[in-house]
């Protein structure tokens, strides 16, 4: 196993490379027989309104044994489980290692920390298939599954903390109750390109959900709305694309159900929007990947504008220090938006505890996107523009804007090889041009001033265009 020296510090035992089920996913259902011969069906408990806590452990795992003996889950079950006054919680222990046995659960032994069974009031399931279904990456992994089927990993919490988490769960109480679930990612696009805005609509009412009006907003701007119709049974989920727009800067879109239902407190959700302003000054692109000491964990893909894979890692990279960099050269289409996605199976990126790994995409030595320190996944977008690769085009290379953030006045400093009329456009976060001007610029170093004082505070995109050359910068106005 990787990085054993950190196990005690982080209080878990790591498994092989795999991607754990994402928070806010729909929990995989299971039916399993416990050690007492009773059949346990997850969704049966959820349908009864229970919030279910699942402790996925292994008998040999020291941190698992410590948490088991803390009594946190035992206290939760005894105080709030079936038959109690509250009667709102169910708890399972899942022995998730296929190589262990019932004897190991009854321990102690060479493959067990002790007796896991005696004194444990809640059911124990010796079932590695459940661990596989939840794609765990370490022991113990503690999950909370709400009545509406949504699962999150919650970590090793106290009884009081576990109980407090029950309050955030949604369950079917009212007849007409639609909700918007948290997104599973972000909306990403190259700045100025259209991106769809999807949201997950769920019925948490006791009656079928047949219609809902959903609106999308960015700040005070309404981006669009949609009238959804269909037929969702209780806890049914459907992905709904509300609208699309062309972001020019990063932001957060707020979705809201504007139609009337029985519970307005769960009618909003937010979606991060990532608008990349990275531009490759040409179409001949080089990717350099320098792995850390655990290169086998690193994977990457480059996606075409239509979402298909343009290129991806072939054979797994070797482990070990002092690995040579891996270099790939591609010819891309001009004026297109590409998405580069790199993953680390262990979830600790490529730098810096176990080697100085990194990645970078360059054109003629100019860095377009790069990275090293991330968790499990990092996504970078960039567009291609062959015009910017012309040696005589010095605008984008030389453009400097200051101060940024600004209180109103923005200084522009740039170099032109030839005199030209300069078109200056200022775009807001939804891509609308809010200011336009034309400047007569000569050759050589140019200095101009743009006054944004008439605009509202926020993030804007400044676009300069001579017809043959162009440059884009993001600027923040804070008066």
FENDAKA-V330061 format. One record per residue. RES is the residue in one letter. SS is DSSP state (H for helix, E for strand, - for the rest). D_LAST is the distance of its C-alpha to the last C-alpha in whole Angstrom. Layout:
# FENDAKA-V330061
RES/SS/D_LAST
RES/SS/D_LAST
This chain:
# FENDAKA-V330061
X/-/54
X/-/51
X/-/49
X/H/52
X/H/51
X/H/47
X/H/49
X/H/50
X/H/46
X/H/45
X/-/48
X/-/49
X/E/51
X/E/50
X/-/52
X/-/52
X/-/49
X/-/48
X/-/45
X/-/45
X/-/44
X/-/40
X/-/39
X/-/39
X/E/42
X/E/45
X/-/47
X/-/50
X/-/53
X/-/56
X/E/60
X/E/62
X/E/64
X/-/64
X/-/66
X/-/68
X/-/69
X/-/66
X/E/64
X/E/61
X/E/58
X/H/55
X/H/54
X/H/57
X/H/55
X/H/51
X/H/53
X/-/54
X/-/51
X/-/51
X/E/48
X/E/50
X/E/49
X/E/51
X/E/51
X/E/52
X/E/54
X/-/57
X/-/60
X/-/60
X/-/56
X/H/56
X/H/52
X/H/53
X/H/56
X/H/54
X/H/52
X/H/55
X/H/56
X/H/53
X/-/54
X/H/51
X/H/52
X/H/55
X/H/54
X/H/52
X/H/55
X/H/57
X/H/54
X/H/53
X/E/55
X/-/58
X/-/60
X/-/58
X/-/56
X/-/53
X/-/54
X/-/51
X/E/51
X/E/53
X/E/54
X/E/55
X/E/56
X/E/56
X/E/58
X/-/57
X/-/59
X/-/62
X/-/64
X/-/64
X/-/67
X/H/68
X/H/70
X/H/66
X/H/65
X/H/68
X/-/68
X/-/68
X/E/69
X/-/68
X/-/65
X/E/64
X/-/62
X/-/64
X/-/65
X/-/62
X/-/64
X/-/66
X/-/64
X/-/61
X/-/61
X/-/59
X/E/60
X/E/61
X/E/60
X/E/62
X/-/60
X/H/59
X/H/58
X/H/55
X/H/53
X/H/54
X/H/52
X/-/49
X/-/49
X/-/48
X/-/48
X/E/49
X/E/51
X/-/50
X/E/48
X/E/47
X/E/46
X/E/45
X/E/46
X/-/45
X/-/47
X/-/45
X/-/46
X/E/43
X/E/43
X/E/41
X/E/42
X/-/41
X/-/43
X/-/45
X/-/44
X/-/46
X/H/48
X/H/45
X/H/42
X/H/44
X/H/45
X/H/41
X/H/41
X/H/43
X/-/41
X/-/38
X/-/41
X/-/42
X/-/45
X/-/47
X/-/47
X/-/46
X/-/48
X/-/45
X/-/42
X/E/40
X/E/37
X/E/35
X/E/36
X/-/33
X/-/33
X/-/35
X/-/33
X/-/29
X/E/29
X/E/29
X/E/29
X/E/28
X/-/25
X/-/26
X/-/29
X/E/30
X/E/30
X/E/32
X/E/31
X/E/34
X/E/34
X/E/37
X/E/39
X/E/41
X/E/44
X/-/44
X/-/46
X/-/50
X/-/50
X/-/50
X/E/46
X/E/47
X/E/43
X/E/39
X/E/36
X/E/33
X/E/30
X/E/27
X/E/23
X/E/20
X/-/18
X/-/18
X/E/20
X/E/24
X/E/25
X/E/29
X/E/32
X/E/35
X/E/39
X/E/40
X/E/44
X/E/47
X/E/49
X/E/48
X/-/50
X/-/49
X/-/46
X/-/47
X/E/43
X/E/42
X/E/40
X/E/38
X/E/36
X/E/33
X/E/32
X/E/30
X/E/27
X/E/26
X/-/23
X/-/21
X/-/19
X/-/20
X/E/19
X/E/21
X/E/24
X/E/25
X/E/28
X/E/30
X/E/33
X/-/33
X/-/37
X/-/39
X/-/40
X/-/42
X/-/39
X/H/35
X/H/34
X/H/35
X/-/33
X/E/30
X/E/29
X/E/27
X/E/27
X/E/25
X/E/24
X/E/25
X/E/24
X/E/25
X/-/24
X/-/27
X/E/29
X/E/33
X/-/34
X/-/37
X/-/40
X/E/42
X/E/40
X/E/41
X/E/41
X/E/42
X/E/42
X/E/43
X/-/44
X/-/44
X/-/48
X/E/48
X/H/48
X/H/49
X/H/46
X/E/44
X/E/44
X/E/42
X/E/42
X/E/40
X/E/40
X/-/40
X/-/38
X/-/40
X/-/40
X/-/44
X/E/44
X/E/44
X/E/45
X/E/46
X/-/47
X/-/51
X/-/53
X/-/52
X/-/50
X/-/53
X/E/52
X/-/52
X/-/50
X/-/50
X/-/50
X/-/50
X/-/46
X/E/47
X/E/46
X/E/46
X/E/45
X/E/45
X/E/44
X/-/42
X/-/41
X/-/38
X/-/35
X/-/36
X/E/34
X/E/35
X/E/35
X/E/36
X/E/37
X/E/38
X/E/40
X/E/42
X/-/44
X/-/44
X/-/40
X/-/39
X/-/38
X/-/40
X/E/38
X/E/39
X/-/42
X/-/44
X/E/44
X/E/41
X/-/41
X/E/38
X/E/38
X/E/36
X/E/36
X/E/37
X/E/37
X/-/39
X/-/38
X/E/34
X/E/33
X/E/31
X/E/31
X/E/33
X/E/33
X/-/35
X/-/34
X/-/34
X/-/36
X/-/38
X/E/36
X/E/34
X/E/33
X/E/31
X/E/31
X/E/31
X/E/32
X/E/34
X/-/34
X/H/37
X/H/35
X/H/33
X/H/37
X/-/38
X/-/38
X/-/37
X/-/34
X/-/31
X/H/28
X/H/27
X/H/29
X/H/27
X/-/23
X/E/21
X/E/17
X/E/15
X/-/12
X/-/12
X/-/9
X/E/7
X/-/4
X/-/7
X/E/10
X/E/12
X/E/16
X/E/19
X/E/22
X/E/25
X/E/29
X/E/31
X/-/35
X/-/35
X/-/34
X/E/32
X/E/30
X/E/26
X/E/25
X/E/21
X/E/20
X/E/17
X/E/18
X/-/16
X/-/17
X/-/21
X/-/21
X/-/21
X/E/20
X/E/17
X/E/17
X/E/20
X/E/21
X/E/25
X/E/25
X/E/28
X/E/29
X/-/32
X/-/33
X/E/32
X/E/29
X/E/26
X/E/23
X/E/20
X/E/17
X/E/15
X/E/12
X/-/10
X/-/8
X/-/10
X/-/9
X/-/8
X/-/6
X/E/9
X/E/12
X/E/14
X/E/17
X/E/17
X/E/21
X/E/23
X/E/27
X/-/30
X/-/32
X/-/34
X/-/31
X/E/28
X/E/25
X/E/22
X/E/19
X/E/16
X/E/13
X/E/10
X/E/6
X/-/4
X/-/0
